[in-house]
Amino acid sequence: MIRVVLPSHLRRLASIDGEVKLEVAGAVTQRSVLDALEAAYPMLRGTIRDHDTKRRRAFMRFFACEEDLSHEDMDAPLPDRVATGAEPYLIVGAMAGG
């Protein structure tokens, strides 16, 4: 079971209370986790990644095991601690402004 933590505005949109637990078939990558998340919660499609390109939205960041994975290859395997469910995959809404 993969654990995913979403920012509060996306939890509200999807009517989620707390973290999400997902089954991911095959390799556990950022792409496979986001695909499983969007399949389970279709209302999140287009909020984290662009509908067409599937690229990360500008103000969304991805973290795992205290590392920023936002600019990493989406098909690279996630750390074992995330793949086993010991650590969550974090989706964070970046803050901007002054």
Residue frames as qw, qx, qy, qz and C-alpha x, y, z in Angstrom:
[[0.000, 0.890, 0.457, 0.000, 0.00, 0.00, 0.00],
 [0.397, 0.282, -0.003, 0.873, 1.42, 3.36, -1.01],
 [0.201, -0.744, -0.469, 0.431, 0.67, 6.25, 1.33],
 [0.292, 0.458, 0.254, 0.800, 0.04, 9.67, -0.24],
 [0.173, -0.630, -0.419, 0.630, -0.35, 12.96, 1.61],
 [0.260, 0.617, 0.446, 0.594, -2.15, 15.73, -0.27],
 [0.057, 0.098, -0.212, 0.971, -2.45, 19.46, 0.44],
 [0.211, 0.347, 0.692, -0.597, -5.63, 20.47, 2.24],
 [0.453, 0.428, -0.079, -0.779, -7.31, 22.07, -0.79],
 [0.462, 0.219, -0.762, -0.397, -6.99, 18.82, -2.78],
 [0.058, -0.127, -0.939, 0.315, -8.20, 16.73, 0.18],
 [0.345, 0.394, 0.408, -0.748, -11.29, 18.93, 0.36],
 [0.474, 0.378, -0.425, -0.672, -11.86, 18.65, -3.41],
 [0.487, 0.125, -0.843, -0.191, -11.69, 14.84, -3.22],
 [0.732, -0.477, 0.001, -0.486, -13.51, 14.58, 0.14],
 [0.769, 0.108, -0.550, 0.309, -10.51, 12.86, 1.71],
 [0.514, -0.812, 0.150, -0.232, -9.83, 12.89, 5.42],
 [0.670, -0.540, 0.477, 0.179, -6.13, 12.24, 6.13],
 [0.042, -0.500, 0.726, 0.471, -3.71, 10.42, 3.89],
 [0.830, 0.318, -0.153, -0.432, -4.64, 8.25, 0.91],
 [0.515, -0.317, 0.789, 0.108, -3.64, 4.59, 0.64],
 [0.670, 0.539, -0.225, -0.458, -3.29, 3.26, -2.90],
 [0.831, -0.026, 0.517, 0.203, -2.51, -0.02, -4.59],
 [0.277, 0.766, -0.392, -0.427, -0.01, 0.56, -7.39],
 [0.951, 0.194, 0.237, 0.048, 0.45, -2.12, -10.03],
 [0.747, 0.509, -0.068, 0.423, 3.99, -2.67, -11.29],
 [0.530, 0.119, -0.258, 0.799, 6.91, -0.38, -10.57],
 [0.249, -0.845, -0.394, 0.262, 6.30, 2.28, -7.92],
 [0.406, 0.173, 0.151, 0.885, 7.21, 5.53, -9.65],
 [0.118, 0.319, 0.235, -0.911, 5.89, 9.05, -9.38],
 [0.391, 0.082, -0.503, -0.766, 3.92, 8.47, -12.60],
 [0.429, -0.215, -0.866, -0.143, 2.37, 5.20, -11.39],
 [0.156, -0.371, -0.661, 0.633, 1.42, 6.72, -8.03],
 [0.213, 0.307, 0.024, -0.927, -0.17, 9.78, -9.67],
 [0.407, -0.014, -0.702, -0.584, -1.95, 7.56, -12.22],
 [0.353, -0.315, -0.869, 0.143, -3.39, 5.44, -9.38],
 [0.042, -0.362, -0.443, 0.819, -4.36, 8.57, -7.42],
 [0.312, 0.225, -0.224, -0.896, -6.18, 10.10, -10.40],
 [0.410, -0.118, -0.829, -0.362, -7.90, 6.79, -11.18],
 [0.293, -0.384, -0.797, 0.363, -9.17, 6.52, -7.59],
 [0.035, -0.708, -0.360, 0.606, -10.08, 10.22, -7.36],
 [0.472, 0.486, 0.493, 0.546, -10.99, 11.45, -10.88],
 [0.045, -0.969, -0.238, -0.041, -11.82, 14.91, -9.54],
 [0.489, -0.706, 0.254, 0.445, -8.08, 15.42, -9.00],
 [0.670, 0.299, 0.435, 0.522, -7.25, 15.03, -12.71],
 [0.299, 0.734, 0.188, 0.580, -5.69, 18.23, -13.96],
 [0.398, -0.907, -0.011, -0.138, -5.04, 19.63, -10.48],
 [0.689, -0.560, 0.356, 0.291, -1.64, 18.04, -9.90],
 [0.427, -0.134, 0.632, 0.633, -0.59, 17.42, -13.51],
 [0.344, 0.367, -0.269, -0.821, -1.62, 18.99, -16.78],
 [0.818, 0.251, 0.358, -0.374, -4.43, 17.03, -18.50],
 [0.781, 0.602, -0.132, -0.103, -2.61, 16.65, -21.82],
 [0.415, 0.670, -0.574, 0.222, 1.12, 16.63, -21.08],
 [0.864, -0.388, -0.314, 0.066, 0.91, 14.95, -17.64],
 [0.462, 0.337, -0.364, 0.735, 3.62, 17.37, -16.49],
 [0.362, -0.474, -0.571, 0.564, 3.62, 18.66, -12.93],
 [0.003, -0.924, -0.298, -0.241, 1.67, 21.89, -12.40],
 [0.344, 0.646, -0.273, 0.624, 3.97, 24.85, -11.67],
 [0.279, -0.590, 0.399, -0.644, 3.05, 25.25, -8.00],
 [0.947, -0.256, 0.001, -0.195, 2.95, 21.56, -7.08],
 [0.106, 0.647, -0.741, 0.147, 5.95, 19.86, -5.49],
 [0.941, -0.096, -0.292, -0.143, 6.65, 16.17, -4.82],
 [0.114, -0.663, 0.664, -0.327, 8.64, 14.84, -1.87],
 [0.947, -0.154, -0.268, -0.087, 9.67, 11.43, -0.58],
 [0.840, -0.261, -0.188, 0.437, 12.00, 10.56, 2.31],
 [0.290, -0.821, -0.027, 0.491, 12.78, 14.26, 2.84],
 [0.368, -0.155, 0.521, 0.754, 13.93, 14.68, -0.77],
 [0.431, 0.607, 0.066, -0.664, 12.42, 17.04, -3.34],
 [0.513, 0.087, 0.787, 0.332, 11.54, 14.86, -6.35],
 [0.388, 0.738, 0.277, -0.478, 9.71, 17.59, -8.25],
 [0.372, 0.758, -0.381, -0.377, 12.26, 17.76, -11.07],
 [0.373, -0.302, 0.869, 0.117, 13.20, 14.07, -11.13],
 [0.299, 0.067, -0.788, -0.535, 12.27, 11.61, -13.89],
 [0.682, -0.135, 0.148, -0.703, 8.63, 10.62, -13.38],
 [0.925, 0.097, -0.308, -0.200, 9.46, 7.00, -14.29],
 [0.287, 0.438, -0.743, 0.416, 12.36, 6.58, -11.84],
 [0.610, -0.382, -0.692, 0.057, 11.57, 4.18, -8.99],
 [0.371, -0.794, 0.098, -0.472, 10.53, 5.84, -5.75],
 [0.007, -0.499, 0.775, -0.387, 12.60, 5.05, -2.63],
 [0.427, -0.107, -0.898, 0.000, 11.97, 1.62, -1.11],
 [0.026, -0.224, -0.670, 0.707, 10.55, 3.18, 2.07],
 [0.454, 0.248, -0.007, -0.856, 7.80, 4.79, -0.05],
 [0.540, 0.140, -0.705, -0.437, 7.23, 1.65, -2.15],
 [0.368, -0.132, -0.895, 0.214, 6.73, -0.42, 1.02],
 [0.386, -0.727, -0.423, -0.379, 4.43, 2.13, 2.67],
 [0.613, -0.366, -0.392, 0.581, 6.87, 2.93, 5.50],
 [0.144, -0.374, -0.031, 0.916, 7.11, 6.57, 4.36],
 [0.443, 0.721, 0.479, -0.233, 4.48, 8.64, 2.53],
 [0.392, 0.300, 0.399, 0.773, 4.76, 10.28, -0.88],
 [0.059, -0.653, -0.371, 0.658, 4.04, 13.97, -0.29],
 [0.272, 0.573, 0.450, 0.628, 2.30, 16.27, -2.75],
 [0.273, -0.572, -0.319, 0.704, 2.71, 19.84, -1.60],
 [0.275, 0.874, 0.315, 0.246, 1.22, 23.06, -2.94],
 [0.546, 0.033, -0.110, 0.830, 4.20, 25.43, -3.21],
 [0.110, -0.871, -0.349, 0.327, 3.79, 28.88, -1.77],
 [0.463, 0.316, 0.203, 0.803, 4.63, 32.03, -3.68],
 [0.117, -0.869, -0.270, -0.399, 4.32, 35.69, -3.07],
 [0.377, 0.324, -0.428, 0.755, 5.50, 38.01, -0.40]]
